Amino acid sequence: MRKLKARVGLLAIVALGFGLVSCSSDGGTTDNAAVTEETAAAPAMSTEPIKIGVVADLTGPFTLYGTSLARSAELAVDEINAAGGIMGRQVELIVEDIATDVAITTDKARKLVESDMVDVVIGPIGSDASDAVFKTVTQDGKTLMIYPETYEGGKCDALFFSTGAVPAQQIRPMLPILQKEYGPKVLLFGADYVWPRRSFEVAKPIIKEIGGEVVGEVYLPLVADDFTELVKAVRTAKPDYIFTLYPAIWGAALKALTDAGVMKGVGVGTTFLGDPDLAGIGAAAAGQYTALPFFTSAKGDGVAAFLSAYSAKFGADQIPSGGESMGAYNAINLYKLAVEAAGSTDDAAVAKAMVGLSFMSPTGKVTMEASHHLRQTIQLVRVSDKGVYEHVQSFTDQDPEEGCSL
C-alpha cells in the first residue's frame, strides 16, 4: 500500500507539471522537453522525516530484551538527528509493543507498513515473531526489514537484513574453550522453539569437528515450571558441560539443577545471557561462559562512550543487553549510510547499497556481507566468583557463514 500511494503521488505531480507548462500566458506553448530536462537536473528534495518503525517486546517474557532494543534504537536516532539527520531529513522513530505475542506482532507490523508508512522496520526479539514480521513487512509489504537479534540464521530475501549474531559466529569461538576447560561431553538444553533447535543443528558438526560428543538433548517450554526432565538428563548423561539456549528463565533452570546436586564440575555456555540477565542470577552462574556482540566489559574504542550515552538517557542503573542492543544501534546507523549511498529511501535501492557497507560500531568494525548478514566482533565473557562478567577474549571479524545468495 505504501508503494502504491507513492507511485500515485508521483503520477499526480507529473500530470500537474504537464498541465502547468503546456500553455503560456499568451496562449502559446512552452518547450516541455526543456522543462523536463531542467526538472531532472534539479529534483525536489523531500523535507518530511524518514520514518523508522520498531517492533519490540516492551511487555511479556522478553521485556528485558525488547526494552534494550527500543532504547538503543532511540539512542541511535537521537545521535543521527543531532548531527543533521539523514540527507538533511530528521528521523522519526515509531515504536510498537508486541508483548511477546505473534498475533499482536503481525498486527503492529502491518500498522507500521500500511498506516504509518515507515521506510524500514527494525525488530523484534523472538524467532516466531521475526517470522511474522518477515512475512508481513518484507514479503507482503515489500518493505525493508532489519532483524537486530541473535537468531538461528537461514533467512534470505532481497529486503531482509540481519545485524544480530548468528550461531556459527558465537558457537565456533566459544565451544573449543569450554571443551578445553571442562571436557568433550556436552548436553544441549534449549527452549522448544526454532532458535535453539536450529542453533543446535549448527553446533553439532562443530562439536564433532573439535572432537566433542553430544551426550544428550533436552527441550522444555519457553517458560517451564518443572525441570525434572532436565535434572534427570544431566544426572544420567553426566556431561562435562551444558550448552544452553533457554533465555526467558535460565536462572530458574540453573537453580533446579544446583538444588538437585548435579552441577558439580559441570560447565555452562550460552549465547544469550547479557549483563541485565546476569544481574538476577549472580554468583550462582560462576564459571559460566557467554558469547555475544556486546557486554559492559567489552573491548572497543567506543564502548565507554556508548555506555555513558545510554545511562545518561535512560538512567545510571540501566544497562543494555548483549545481543539486540548493539544489533539495533548498528542497524540504524547502517540504514543511514545505505540511504545516503543510495540517495533515496527506495527499498530496493537502499538494500542494494547496504551490501558491503561498513560501520565503526562501539565494539569495532562491522560489515554487511552479500548474504545480508553482518560480519562483526563477538565478545566472550566468563562469570566471576563475585557474579559479574569478566572479559575473556574478543573474536574480531567473525564470518556469519550464511549461505544466502541474492
Secondary structure, DSSP 8 states (H G I E B T S, - for coil): -HHHHHHHHHHHHHHHHHHHHSS-TTS----HHHHHHHHHHS-----S-EEEEEEE-SSSTTHHHHHHHHHHHHHHHHHHHHTT-BTTB-EEEEEEE-TT-HHHHHHHHHIIIIIS--SEEE--SSHHHHHHHIIIIIIIT--EEEE-S--------TTEEE-S--HHHHHHHHHHHHHHHH-SEEEEEEESSHHHHHHHHHHHHHHHHTT-EEEEEEEE-TT-S--HHHHHHHHHH--SEEEEE--TTHHHHHHHHHHTT--TT-EEEESS--HHHHHTTGGGGTT-EEEES--TT---TTHHHHHHHHHHHH-TT----SSHHHHHHHHHHHHHHHHHHHTS--HHHHHHHHTT-EEEETTEEEEE-TTSBEEEEEEEEEE-TTS-EEEEEEEEEE--------
